Each structure stands twice: as C-alpha cells, then as structure tokens.
Amino acid sequence: MAAVAEEEEERRQLRARQRLRVLVGHLRSAEPGAAPALSQCRGIEPGSTDRAAKTAGSIPRRRQEILKWNGWGYNDSKFTFNKKGQGEFTGKRYRLSGMVLPALKEWMEKSFGASLEHRTTPRTTPNLEDLPVPILNEECLKEIKDLGIPFSHDPEDRLIRSHGHCLHEIFALREGKVERIPDVVIWPNCHSDVVKIVQLASKHNICIIPFGGGTSVSDALECPTDEKRTILSLDTSQMNRILWVDEKNLTAHVESGITGQDLERQLSEHGYCTGHEPDSMEFSSLGGWVATRASGMKKNIYGNIEDLVVYIKMVTPRGIVEKSCQGPRMSTGPDIYHFIMGSEGTLGVVTEVTIKIRSLPEYQKYGSIVFPDFEHGVACLREVARQRCAPASIRLMDNTQFQFGHALKPQVASIFTSFLDGLKKFYITKFKGFDPNELCVATLLFEGSREKVLQQEKHVYDIAAKVGGLAAGEDNGQRGYMLTFVIAYIRDLGMDYYIIGESFETSVPWDRVIDLCRNVKEKLVRECKERGVQFPPLATCRVTQTYDAGACVYFYFAFNYRGISDPISVFEQIEASAREEILENGGSLSHHHGVGKLRKRWLKDSISDVGIGMLKSVKQYVDPNNIFGNRNLL
Amino acid sequence: QKDMTLNKRDGFEDLMEERRHSSDLRYAMRCYTPVVYKDLVPRTPSALRSIVLKSDQVQYVIRQLSKETGESPDIISDEAADILEKMGHDLRLSVVRFFAFTLSKIFKALFQKVRVNEEGIQKLHQAIQEYPVVLLPSHRSYIDFLMLSYIMYSYDLCLPVIAAGMDFMGMKIVGEMLRMSGAFFIRRSFGGDKLYWAVFSEYVKTILRNGDAPVEFFVEGTRSRTGKSLTPKLGLLNIAIEPFLMGEVFDMYLVPISISYDRILEESLYAHELLGVPKPKESTSGLLKARKILNENFGSIHVYFGQPVSVRSLATGTVKRSQYNLVPRHIPRKPSGDVHRFLDAVGHRMVILQQKNMVISSWALMATVIIQNLPSIALSDLTRQTLWLKAIAETFGAFVDWPGNVTSDKVIRSSLTLRHNIVKTVKDQVVLCQEGTPTKFTVENIFKYTISVLMCASYRNQILHVFVRPALVAIAFQNAQSCRKEDVYSCFSYLHQVLSDEFIFLPGDLVKDFDEGLYLVTKSGAIQGSHTDLYISEKGSDTISFLSEMFRPFLEGYQVICKYLLSTEFTDHFTEKRFITEIRSYAAELILTGAIKYNEVLSVDMQKNALAALTRLGAMEKMKIANGNVYKVNKQSVTRVANMLVPMAPIKHATVARL
C-alpha cells in the first residue's frame, strides 16, 4: 500500500516538475502573449506597454544553474592558481576575467603565511541526501498546489535558499554541515500571488522567510533551528518587471524582486538609471535593499535607498501597507515606510516599489589621490564633505588595502607600462618622501555633465593638495572600482588555503574615524594573538562613504586558521569583540548590512529598551502569529 | 614564595657600582638613543605647546570663559599661553647631561647602592614601544623623581615628563633646569581655575596620545610624611586615563614603581611637619645649605619597576566607554559614577602594587620592635625579636633586604650606627636619642621626644602594609567575644572600615582581605581553625599579641580622639584647625599623666585621618562654609565607634581549650 502511495506521489511530483519546466520555458521565451494562464498577473497582461512587458531576469528559478551553491557569484567566475602557481580570474564576465595576476601568490604567502601546498578539501557537491526532510502536511501542500504558483521542495532549491554569505554559512556548506533549511520554495509572479501566499501561510501557521538576492551578510536568511513549523522560502526573483516608468516625475514602478543589474540595464535602455549601486548589485534585489536600508556606492549623487524610494507596497499578515499618493515628502505622522525599511523580512514582503530615476550621466571620470598616510587621507575626505563637493564616489583605502590592490594587478602588457609604473613609484616614494608602508590611496568616481565633472574634479584635487595629497591618475582609480565586484570572489580562494575572512562595516562621526579605525584593527590583531591564531591576521579598513556628520567605514578581516581546531567559533568571537570595540568607539551597529541575527544582541543597547518596545509593538500588531518568523532584529 | 624572593633579590643591579669605577663625565656625554613609542610622530616642546593651545579642548574653555567673564578670547588665550609657558617642560639634552653628571656625584656621596630590578627595566623597555606609558612611583622623598629620571637615562629609556608641584619653581635656577630635564609644573591646587585645568589636562593628554614620552606623576599626590602609603588622588589619574576611555589610544600601560629608602633624607623634616611645625619653603639657598647632608650616609635605595598594567584589561567589563559617545570629546566633564569607581579602584590597585614590591630594610624591622618597647630595649632582645619578626614578615610575603654574608649581630649594629640620629646604645640598652621618661616630662619635652618617636615610627610604618590584614584578623580575634569565624569577620570588617583612611584597601575587597589575613596568620601558625571556628595555637599568642601591639598606636590614637570629642561640650560647629590644636593639648595632657602609651596621636596625619574616618562613618558631619569646612559631632555615633575599637569583654579564648 505504502509503496503504491509513494509511487503515486512520485509520479505527481514528476508531473509537477515537468509542468514547471514548461513554465520556465515560457517565461524564458518572454514572448508577449505567451504569459502562463495559471496565475493572472496584471503586470504581464496582454496589452500592457512595451516597457512593462516581461523581460527575462538574469536570475533563473534554479539559481544553481548559474550561481555557485557554495560560494560567491557566478559558477564560471573564480580566482584560482594556474599550473605555474600564478593567480588567475576565470570566466568572461568581468574586466579582470581571464587575466593573470602574478603578484597574488606572493601576497597571500606574505600576508597570511599561506602556502599553495596546504589546501583544504571542501565538498564539491552539496550533501543533498543528508538534508532534513521537509516539514509539510498533505493538506497544506494541496493548498499550495491549488494556488497555481510555482513551488518546489527539491533539496537543492531549498539548500541554496537556506543561507546568505556570512563566513560561517559558506564554511558550513563547504563542510556539508547544514542544519535547518526551508521546507518549500515558492516563486510568486506578482503582488497578488504574494497576497495569496501570505493568506495561506496565516491560515496554516506557516513560517515565511522572504528571499531576494540571497546576499545577506547578517544571518538574516538563516532558518531558526528550532522552528517546528513549515518554513516557506518566498523567492521574489521572478517578480522582476519594471511595471511603468513616469518620465514626467522621473519615477519608475518596479517589482521588488528585480536585481540591481537588471534594473539598471533595463532603465539604461531608455536612458535612465536609479544610480543605486551597492557592491552586491549584480545579485541583490530592490526588495532586499528596502528591507535592509541599503546604501549604494554613488549615494553622494543619488542618495541611499531611503532617499530613493517614493512609494512602497508591502504584504503583511495583517493586510497590505502602502501610502495613497506619491507626494515627494509628507508630514503625516511618523513615516510608515520607515517601519518597512530595515524591517529585514520580519513584518512582510515588499512587493512593489516606486523609485526615483535620473537621466544617465553624460560623463564619467575616474581619479585617485595618494596621501602620505591614513590620517591625511581622512582629513581630505572630511574637508571634501565639509565643502559638500564629494564626487559620486570617494573611497579611502588604508595602506594594507592599497598593497592588496597591488596583489590583484594584472600582468603588465608592455615594458613601457612597467617602466612608467616604476617611475611613478619612484616619484612618490623617493621624490615626495612618502613611506610605501604608510601611504594610502583614495579612489574617485565623478559623474555628471562634462563641465561639472571637470569643475568638481579640480575642486577635489585642490583640497587634496592642501592636505598633502597627490593626484595619482585615472588608471589607479578605475582599477579600484573594477575590483568592486570581483573582490567578493577572493574569499572563496582563501578558504581553499585555510584562510577565512569577512567584511563588516559601521558609520561613525568624523572626529572618531581615525581613532575607531586604529582601535578596531589593533583589537583584531590582539584578539587573534590571544586566541591562538598562529599567523598575523589581515586587518584592514577603508572609508567608503562620506556624510555631513560622519563616514562609513568598512573593515576586512581574515586570517590563516591552520592549527586551530574550531576556526569558525574563534573567528566569530573575534568579530564580536571587534564589533564591541566599534560600539565603544562611537561607531554604529551597522551602516547598511543590517542587524539580522548576527548583531541582534547589541540592538537593545543601540536603540534603548523603549526603542525595542516600539519595534516590538509594531511587530505584534502587524504579525501577531510571527508568520514572518526569520527572527531578525528583535 | 622563597624562590620568588630569591629571584627578586638576584634581579637587582647596583647602578652605582659602575659609576664608582668609570668616568662620570663620559657617562654623561655618552650616546643617548632611547626607544620610542611605535606610533610616535616626533615634535619639539614648542610645537607641542602650540598644539595644546590650539586644541579644541583649550579653545572651548577659552570661549566659555570669555562668555562668562566678558573678557576677550585673545586675552584669555594669552593667559593660557602664559600658563603653558610656565608649566610646559622643555627637554634639553645638554641639561640632562649636566644632571647626569652632577647627580652621579651626589648619589654616590649619599647612597651606598642604588639597586634596580633589571627585569622591570626590560619590561618597561617593551611597554614604551607598545603603548603610551604612565609611570606611577611611590613618593617618599624629593629624590624620587630625580632618581627615576636618572635611572631612565642610565638604561637608555625615554626620559619621562613629570607632573611636579609648583613649589619647585621657587627654586630659581634649579627649577628652570628641572624643567629642561623634563619636569613640568603644576599648582598644588587649581580646583576652581577652569583655564588652568583645561591647559594642564590637555597638555598631559596630548603627550600621552602621541606617546612623546612616558608621563610620570605621583598617584599618592604628595610625599608621604609618615612612611605609609597615602590614599590615591584621582584627578591626575582621570586625566591620564581619559585618552583611553575616549578611544584616543588603544591601550596604555600603568607602571607602578616602588622606591624604598633605607633612610629618607627628609625624615626629621617630616616629623616636625607632623607635629605642626611648618615646613621650610624650597629655595635654592636652602638646597645649598642642605649640602652638609652630603657627608651623611643614607644607605641604599631599591627601585623596583613593576609589571606594566594594561588599562584596557583593567577597564574591560567595568567601564562602559560608550558613555563618551554622545557629547563631543573636547567638552570637559566630570567622571561619571562608574568611571569614578573605576579610577578609585585603579588608584588603590596601583598603590597596593607599589607596596607589594617595596623592599623592607633591617632597620624598619628594628624600628617596629623598638617602638613597641619604649623607652628602652636590651640589644640582645632587639636582635632576637628583629630576627623573629623578619621570619614572620617573610612568611607574609615581604621582601626583606638582609645582608647574607654577615652575622645578624653585625647587621643590627651597623643599622644602629646608620641611625645614630634617632637611636643610641647606652649600656647595651637601645634608647631614642631624645630620651624621655614620663617623670621628667614637660609639654615641651614631650614634643621633642615625640619627634624621635615619629621618626622611628615612620620606618615601622614602611612595613605595616605587610602586616595590616593578618594583624586586623588578630585584633578582631581578640576583640570578638567568640571563636566563631563569622564574629571575627564582623569585628574585622568594622576595623577595616574604621582604618581605611589609614591603610590602603582595595574598595570592595573586604572579604578577600579577611581571607588573606586569616590565611597568613594561619600560615604563621598563630591561629588554627575549621571553617566555622578559630583557635589560638599553643605558640600563637606571642604572634597575636605582637601583631595587635603593632597597630595599637592607631587604635589607641583613634580612641583618644573619640574620647576628646565625647568629653568636650561643643556649643557650635568647629573647624579642622581648632580640632587639631585642641586635640593636641588634650593628648599631651594624657601623655603627661601617663594615661596613654603611644605618642603618635600627636601626629597631624593621624588626627586628620581620624577626622575623615569619623566623617565617613557618620559620627561627624562635615559642612562647607565660606572659608573651609566645619564639623559637627554626633556623640552617639562617636561612642559606637569608640566601643568597637576595644575588646568587648575580657578575652576568654582559652588556648586550644577545645582541641
């Protein structure tokens, strides 16, 4: 009897899968009129304008077809060492792709005491057979099926949505030690799908964890291990259409699952952009930005997410929350959007957002400045902020990061360039007397009309000169920004050689920047020593954003863990102590990564007991049964 | 324990040894290249002054004052520059070399040996490179800071900048030269002067932040006239630690330094001061007159550089540094409650660390025995008892400097010779130079005699910190009516409380102090016991009574003071001055009649401590009026205090009765 039932079930699943595949095919083909009849989504109804037409998003439902299951980014792109022991970046997607990086090996050996002979042996495929069986009762399953919305309980689909990109999450994947994962994955196609899903979840007391781009670095996607209810991963990636563009008001109404790169690419086809470029923009989604209070590299011109959104629609267990107009600013009590921004998936699912757009910039120019030391660099950034002439992006790297940048320098094409490099180095270190072990570099990106860019460039370089900086050319700047997207891949290489690392960020008043940077780096070094890390760690920082009243500081921390039995817990303890150091030095709990579960323990001290109570009472009203049970923040 | 003592002894190196065999001139002119802090940005003293003057901190206070007084900021700024000029150090290597030369000559004349623990020097060497360093020497003599700089120079260590009292500036040329050797000067009191405070604190902090040089000051605030450690002063400590609390440095090291003298240059001066004779103002001519002391022998000095203590490790878990996040750091503020408690604990800890590493001289042991046996003691008894005391002191963890290769008889005799200004031997009886037998006493004689007593007592005081915990347990054991440990403890805790202005106890360490005291008396074999009951062992009564007698002068003194307060009808509040004059004549009367044994109650130090203790215990009420403080007595509470200082009933502890 049981066998028959099983067979029946299998057949049914097979059929469901086949149907899904067909569906995917339809979506891929993106032909107008070929919309699936299963769910009626207004956004893709025939007769809608061209712009609103379905354009295939770059992330398929089966993410694992193009993205790594156990690391950052695309399957085809990664750092490796070739047979000659030279560093290389594979694939064709990035400017660095296919290039040889001769200095990488030596840098890794020097910075970490790593050696190419000592490799770790991670799993090459996920341990699907060991994954927990989904918690899902028949009745509920039937109702999900009846919704007619694509879903899956394929272990691979579930696994890849069980984590973000914290070190311990990736480490666990590589080691095959994964605990709780979602039981079902569902791909709503539009806002009304989400409404149905949330209703169903409320009815059956199912836990929903919204999933956008999966780039969280705050444990926000981690499933609570003691969650006994069915966990439904609500993947917004198929809600990725631009529904309309309003050229009179310069806004666009967009579904929340769209990734940054799709949004910018599609807008650019019409001569627009949002200008919101977090470093994760290839994969992270609009809804994710809203839910975490994201910040983009070019916020100096375009603003952070809270400056960019005009309208938000969110589906909660209590109903839909939105505003009734798109006025640019309102005095209507506390801004309800500010309950949504930073709610980290604890209140509901953001489904649609109206976001500001701008004409594509006419002109872009890179630049860089060398300073004798970090203090001079910070002084320059401070002055730039004071005079409010910050370019689209201005970033200051400390000396260690400057040297790391050199490690990723591709092989020089000609003797001439190498000669030129030598000459520059000679000028800066010998003629100007900069200490190569102290100097640091700021990279700049100017954007706007040609005239304005040139004017601003002069202004910034003048300030730099006054505080003792030297303009160091466009190439250095461009190379710096080129690394933006590639840098996230380097951790996977490190992990192959016993090196684990993580980045974390904060925001801090100007007068504290230098003290905080020094103290946190020193804390990292000292903690490593005290906790038995055998090799000196990499502890480095950069100032990535300037504000009127302070700056955003980004830390990179990594060490060689050979000789340590429990590297992840050591790492986490050190990271936590660094966070405490940040807080004691006047830094914030987070500038844009969010709190998630990783930084929960400090939230109370950060926003006071009453503050916590305020958040709790909102949660209590909006989601009394904790349907959105990822347990972030509170 | 023994091994450690041995190591300590072996680790000392005599600095004078080489000076006696090689050229002082060459020594003064040698190449001097001290190690510096790893993040140091070198700058001149004048650049330092201008940084201080332009700092947000000083500028803020200048603007504030200008707003309050209506004075133009420029004028106040000039004033600040002037303060800075007077205060700031102006290190010149030539002057340092001059000092190196002359001090070599002077120290060689004054001292037999200057012994320094090399291990401590090495640790300091490390510490200076790692983080900003604060040197916290004990303060018993003017020689302290000269000696310390001299040692730092000798070991090629960065010369410290020293916060020294302004009175030195009275010495014209010498004051200026001291400045050029790294001292900077502060007024003794500047509570009300905001500008002075701002300039001064910013000056110290600027030096620490940049790590220009180690900063040195005396956590006891002033030279101890009594030989006992003084309660730490927290003002300078707060200034020094603030750069850490505000995150301006990652960490800093506090280095407790113990300077032990066989004989203190100012011994007679101190005794006079304690009896209310004002001290002469420091002047250059005074210093020249003091040249005759060059012909005297002042024995040896031991300088022990303690293990550098990380401020960060002290602060972890006790202070929330985030409290400095919400107000700009340049706006001056009073330390909050938890910071104040932290500073108090750190100050006490540092003084206790100084005490731990003090070296005890043979004379200090002898003085302890002599004081208990006034007016005279047979030489043989003195020798026997001193050796007995030495053994106990060593059991209690003291490091006694006792020459190993001579007979103990010789040690005692040479010690007596060195102290010919205090004691003399008449017919094998050791007596004080200023003889005193109660029959011949007049009030004037009493004071003369007490000078000798206080000089002698000041050496006994050098070792009291070794004994205070076990002795208070012993006294508590005598005073308590039962053998039950908890009764002894409650008695102990009371004594501990009363005497905490007199002796240094770490705040909040009451139980630990009791356990330590009990452990030590048990270790010495005087008391035995289970975890509920305590007994005196067969041979223990000698130890118990010696220990309690050691502290008798204090208990007796406090009793006399209580009695005075109870016997006098105060119609009104009284001032401290009146209290001190009256208690003095009251006590002198009692001594004349032979009613009390110890003259130490005449010491102003004890009187002031008692006043502070009684105020702290609520037996006195302290009120601020226009020109100082006035006090009011609460007789009931005074009676209560007085009663707790004596045994409640005849001592009933039968020795080993229950065993």
Chai-1 contact restraints between the chains, C-beta under 6 A:
chainA,res_idxA,chainB,res_idxB,connection_type,confidence,min_distance_angstrom,max_distance_angstrom,comment,restraint_id
A,D515,B,G247,contact,1.0,0.0,6.0,A-B,restraint_1
A,D515,B,E248,contact,1.0,0.0,6.0,A-B,restraint_2
A,N519,B,G247,contact,1.0,0.0,6.0,A-B,restraint_3
A,N519,B,F250,contact,1.0,0.0,6.0,A-B,restraint_4
A,E522,B,F250,contact,1.0,0.0,6.0,A-B,restraint_5
A,L583,B,S322,contact,1.0,0.0,6.0,A-B,restraint_6
A,E584,B,R321,contact,1.0,0.0,6.0,A-B,restraint_7
A,E584,B,S322,contact,1.0,0.0,6.0,A-B,restraint_8
A,N585,B,G247,contact,1.0,0.0,6.0,A-B,restraint_9
A,G586,B,N325,contact,1.0,0.0,6.0,A-B,restraint_10
